[in-house]
Amino acid sequence: MFFAVCVAALAFLAVMQGYMTAVPACDSERTVETLQRAFNSSPQALAARVTAQASEQHRQVAWHGDQRPRECRALVLLSSAERIPVAYFMQGRDGAPFVLTVVADAD
């Protein structure tokens, strides 16, 4: 419970580079792995000593092509047995890996 309150209050932010230059689907294996790595490397997760064990209910909210980030939502299942909603955004970059940004979601 502490972590969920902390996340809601602080709106954590983590950024992780993926290994593909194209922006993958919200529920692709690569995206799910990158989302969990980004979450686990966030200062808030490290401070609260929790990790993302899995994620579920991945869905795309918005996508307007490579000019804007792909916007997605999911539930992250924590090692503390809590489930927290997150929003994540993926942006492609010319000739470079895509970037995934994850934030706490108010939904």
Backbone bond lengths (Angstrom), bond angles and torsions (degrees), N, CA, C in turn:
res aa  C-N    CA-C-N  psi(-1)  N-CA   C-N-CA  omega(-1)  CA-C   N-CA-C  phi
1 M - - - 1.449 - - 1.516 111.20 -
2 F 1.316 116.88 -39.62 1.459 120.72 179.21 1.513 111.12 -55.56
3 F 1.320 116.59 -45.69 1.457 119.42 -176.34 1.520 111.39 -64.45
4 A 1.320 118.00 -43.18 1.458 121.07 179.92 1.528 110.62 -60.71
5 V 1.308 116.95 -41.94 1.464 120.74 178.43 1.519 110.00 -65.85
6 C 1.305 117.21 -43.44 1.459 122.26 178.86 1.523 110.35 -60.73
7 V 1.322 117.04 -45.57 1.452 121.26 -179.59 1.514 110.59 -64.50
8 A 1.317 117.32 -44.68 1.456 120.81 179.94 1.526 111.12 -62.28
9 A 1.301 116.39 -37.72 1.456 120.01 -177.74 1.531 112.20 -76.44
10 L 1.309 116.99 -38.54 1.456 120.18 -173.68 1.522 114.37 -98.55
11 A 1.330 117.97 -16.50 1.470 122.23 -177.21 1.523 109.96 50.32
12 F 1.316 116.36 73.22 1.457 121.04 -176.47 1.510 111.50 -61.24
13 L 1.312 115.33 159.14 1.450 122.52 179.49 1.516 108.51 -138.64
14 A 1.318 116.28 130.27 1.461 121.01 174.79 1.512 107.63 -136.29
15 V 1.306 116.22 143.74 1.454 121.16 179.44 1.520 108.02 -125.19
16 M 1.309 115.98 137.32 1.460 121.11 -179.99 1.515 108.20 -141.49
17 Q 1.314 117.15 140.02 1.451 120.59 175.40 1.515 109.36 -89.08
18 G 1.323 115.81 135.69 1.452 121.19 172.90 1.513 109.41 -86.73
19 Y 1.316 117.21 176.71 1.450 121.43 -176.93 1.521 113.42 -99.24
20 M 1.327 118.05 0.81 1.448 121.44 -178.04 1.518 108.82 -112.69
21 T 1.342 116.90 149.72 1.456 119.12 176.89 1.520 110.99 -84.23
22 A 1.334 118.96 -28.67 1.463 122.08 176.39 1.525 109.04 -81.30
23 V 1.311 116.55 149.06 1.462 120.55 179.28 1.527 108.45 -80.84
24 P 1.321 118.15 118.59 1.465 121.09 -177.90 1.535 112.23 -79.02
25 A 1.315 116.02 171.30 1.465 121.86 176.99 1.524 110.07 -66.57
26 C 1.316 116.42 157.07 1.468 122.53 -178.76 1.524 112.84 -59.05
27 D 1.324 117.02 -31.77 1.468 120.55 -176.20 1.521 113.89 -108.58
28 S 1.327 117.32 15.54 1.469 119.23 178.55 1.529 109.94 -68.90
29 E 1.301 115.99 155.82 1.474 120.49 179.72 1.523 110.94 -57.86
30 R 1.323 117.02 -42.49 1.475 121.53 179.98 1.525 110.59 -62.32
31 T 1.332 116.81 -42.53 1.465 120.52 179.71 1.519 111.22 -64.41
32 V 1.326 117.04 -46.46 1.464 121.48 -179.14 1.529 110.30 -60.41
33 E 1.322 117.45 -44.17 1.474 120.91 178.10 1.526 110.94 -63.37
34 T 1.324 116.82 -43.79 1.467 120.59 -179.35 1.520 111.12 -66.69
35 L 1.333 117.00 -39.43 1.469 121.50 176.70 1.523 110.76 -59.06
36 Q 1.311 117.35 -46.89 1.463 120.42 -178.72 1.523 111.51 -66.50
37 R 1.333 117.81 -39.14 1.472 120.29 176.84 1.525 110.85 -64.26
38 A 1.333 116.33 -42.85 1.472 120.07 179.44 1.523 110.40 -62.70
39 F 1.320 116.48 -45.02 1.463 121.03 179.27 1.527 109.99 -60.82
40 N 1.324 117.11 -48.75 1.464 121.39 -176.24 1.523 113.06 -65.93
41 S 1.323 117.66 -23.63 1.462 120.31 179.53 1.523 112.64 -91.74
42 S 1.336 117.75 -1.29 1.467 120.02 179.95 1.532 110.16 -68.92
43 P 1.324 117.35 145.46 1.467 120.33 178.96 1.528 112.97 -57.27
44 Q 1.331 117.06 -35.99 1.450 119.99 -178.48 1.525 111.82 -68.67
45 A 1.317 117.31 -42.00 1.467 119.98 178.06 1.524 110.31 -65.01
46 L 1.325 116.67 -41.31 1.467 120.33 178.70 1.527 111.06 -64.55
47 A 1.337 116.83 -42.61 1.468 120.42 -179.43 1.528 111.25 -66.71
48 A 1.331 116.66 -37.41 1.468 120.35 -178.67 1.530 111.97 -84.17
49 R 1.327 115.92 -6.10 1.475 122.08 179.86 1.525 112.01 56.84
50 V 1.325 114.80 45.17 1.460 120.88 174.43 1.522 108.45 -122.26
51 T 1.314 115.35 155.45 1.453 120.91 176.49 1.519 109.39 -131.30
52 A 1.303 114.51 155.28 1.460 120.71 173.61 1.518 106.93 -78.83
53 Q 1.316 116.32 117.37 1.459 121.16 179.24 1.526 111.20 -87.26
54 A 1.323 115.73 -30.58 1.461 122.12 -179.75 1.522 107.36 -166.33
55 S 1.302 114.95 174.49 1.463 120.50 173.30 1.521 107.60 -144.75
56 E 1.323 115.13 155.80 1.462 119.55 -175.76 1.521 109.70 -150.13
57 Q 1.320 115.18 172.96 1.455 122.99 177.85 1.525 112.29 56.23
58 H 1.317 115.99 40.59 1.467 121.06 177.06 1.523 109.03 -67.01
59 R 1.327 115.57 132.26 1.456 118.57 177.45 1.530 109.71 -148.85
60 Q 1.299 114.00 147.69 1.458 120.39 177.08 1.512 109.19 -86.42
61 V 1.323 116.33 133.74 1.460 122.20 179.55 1.529 110.06 -103.15
62 A 1.326 116.90 -39.89 1.458 120.74 -179.22 1.520 110.31 -153.83
63 W 1.323 115.54 145.79 1.466 121.82 175.58 1.511 107.07 -159.30
64 H 1.300 116.25 122.35 1.462 122.04 -178.30 1.524 110.33 -123.15
65 G 1.299 117.61 31.97 1.454 120.95 -178.40 1.513 111.50 87.02
66 D 1.312 115.53 -172.12 1.470 120.68 -174.22 1.520 113.93 -71.85
67 Q 1.325 118.43 -6.27 1.456 120.11 -178.57 1.531 112.86 -78.69
68 R 1.314 117.44 -22.70 1.467 122.10 -179.54 1.521 109.34 -129.83
69 P 1.322 117.14 160.28 1.471 118.65 178.21 1.527 112.41 -66.60
70 R 1.319 115.33 149.00 1.462 121.22 169.56 1.525 105.51 -79.07
71 E 1.324 117.49 125.57 1.461 122.03 -177.72 1.524 109.30 -103.30
72 C 1.332 116.10 128.54 1.462 121.99 -175.93 1.525 110.81 -133.81
73 R 1.323 115.77 163.45 1.468 122.88 175.14 1.524 108.40 -134.85
74 A 1.335 115.35 152.83 1.467 121.12 176.78 1.518 109.37 -161.93
75 L 1.319 116.04 169.08 1.460 123.17 169.61 1.516 107.34 -105.33
76 V 1.325 116.56 131.32 1.459 121.60 176.68 1.517 108.06 -103.23
77 L 1.323 115.96 127.85 1.459 122.65 179.02 1.523 108.01 -94.77
78 L 1.324 115.80 118.55 1.466 121.31 -174.11 1.524 112.52 -92.41
79 S 1.310 114.93 161.00 1.465 121.02 175.87 1.522 111.26 -63.71
80 S 1.315 117.60 -19.22 1.468 122.27 177.35 1.532 111.56 -85.07
81 A 1.317 117.76 5.63 1.468 125.65 -179.94 1.527 112.90 75.71
82 E 1.315 118.12 7.02 1.466 121.20 175.71 1.520 109.33 -85.31
83 R 1.313 115.03 157.09 1.461 122.63 173.26 1.516 106.99 -120.57
84 I 1.315 116.60 125.87 1.461 118.38 178.35 1.528 109.58 -124.78
85 P 1.325 116.34 140.42 1.456 119.85 176.91 1.532 110.49 -78.57
86 V 1.314 115.86 139.26 1.456 120.86 176.73 1.524 109.51 -131.82
87 A 1.300 114.76 153.83 1.461 122.60 169.44 1.523 105.77 -110.62
88 Y 1.314 116.41 141.20 1.457 118.73 174.96 1.511 109.68 -138.98
89 F 1.317 113.95 148.90 1.455 122.47 -172.88 1.518 108.09 -128.59
90 M 1.322 116.58 132.97 1.461 120.94 179.30 1.519 109.07 -120.43
91 Q 1.316 115.24 132.72 1.461 121.22 -178.09 1.521 108.43 -129.39
92 G 1.313 116.36 129.81 1.457 120.66 174.65 1.516 110.43 -80.45
93 R 1.321 115.71 156.13 1.466 120.84 176.70 1.517 107.40 -134.68
94 D 1.303 116.96 142.19 1.464 121.43 -178.02 1.525 111.37 -57.16
95 G 1.333 115.93 116.68 1.455 121.30 175.60 1.514 115.28 66.36
96 A 1.330 117.91 12.92 1.468 120.90 -178.13 1.524 108.58 -132.07
97 P 1.329 117.37 164.19 1.469 120.15 178.22 1.525 111.72 -61.46
98 F 1.337 115.48 153.10 1.464 118.55 175.37 1.524 109.27 -69.74
99 V 1.322 116.03 157.27 1.465 122.42 178.68 1.522 108.27 -112.66
100 L 1.317 116.75 132.60 1.464 122.70 176.27 1.519 108.18 -113.17
101 T 1.327 116.13 128.79 1.463 122.81 176.81 1.524 107.07 -117.79
102 V 1.332 117.76 131.77 1.469 121.37 -179.91 1.528 108.86 -121.17
103 V 1.328 115.61 138.28 1.464 121.92 178.29 1.524 108.90 -136.96
104 A 1.305 116.09 158.58 1.467 119.88 174.68 1.512 108.41 -65.66
105 D 1.320 115.75 141.90 1.454 121.56 -178.15 1.514 109.45 -109.71
106 A 1.301 117.79 136.32 1.463 122.32 -177.98 1.529 112.46 -79.54
107 D 1.335 118.11 -13.77 1.481 120.08 -177.58 1.493 112.71 -62.88
